[in-house]
Amino acid sequence: MRGRVGSLVALATLAATAAQAQVAEPDAIDALLRPPVEAAPPEPRPSSGRPVFIHETGRTPDGPASAADLAYDGRLRTSAASARGFQGPLEGGWTLSAGGRDLFALQLVDRAGGVEGAWRDLRRPGALDASGLVEPAERTGGDLVFRFAGAVLVLRTAEGGWSGELTEAGRTEAARLLRRAPTPPSAP
């Protein structure tokens, strides 16, 4: 009998310890963003009394940011940085040029080593068949091979962008891929 009681006590102690171990640590940022229900409403921030102009990047019409504001901003920055971490070097908008003229606008998605996207023929504005999808790029050695609009584009990295050869309608010429817009700056 004594052995059974000891076993039951040990089992109850083990169950209580396991239940305590499963309780998650409270999230400090979540606690800031979700104040207790009985908390008083936040006091309005003092205003500087004069307007803030767009060129005054370090000023706000409100007073200093609260802890909840700072926590929220920090979460947004972290999420944006995490999303950028999944993007490859070809992510974004590009212009394909050959023979001294812009031929195609490309919008590419570069995720997990795969590159695909959409194209628009800049030589035929407004034409119904002047845009479409880029087939997923093939990697052959250090080259990337794109197929779109009946053309084949073979690229390799170059200073400030990508360069290679564009074969279109049986004609091959040197081509350059340049970013259309700058990449957004990294979060601090």
Beta strands, then each sheet from edge to edge (+ up, - down):
strand 1: 92-98
strand 2: 101-111
strand 3: 114-121
strand 4: 131-134
strand 5: 138-140
strand 6: 143-148
strand 7: 151-158
strand 8: 161-168
strand 9: 171-179
sheet 1: 4+ 3- 2+ 1- 9+ 8- 7+ 6- 5+
end
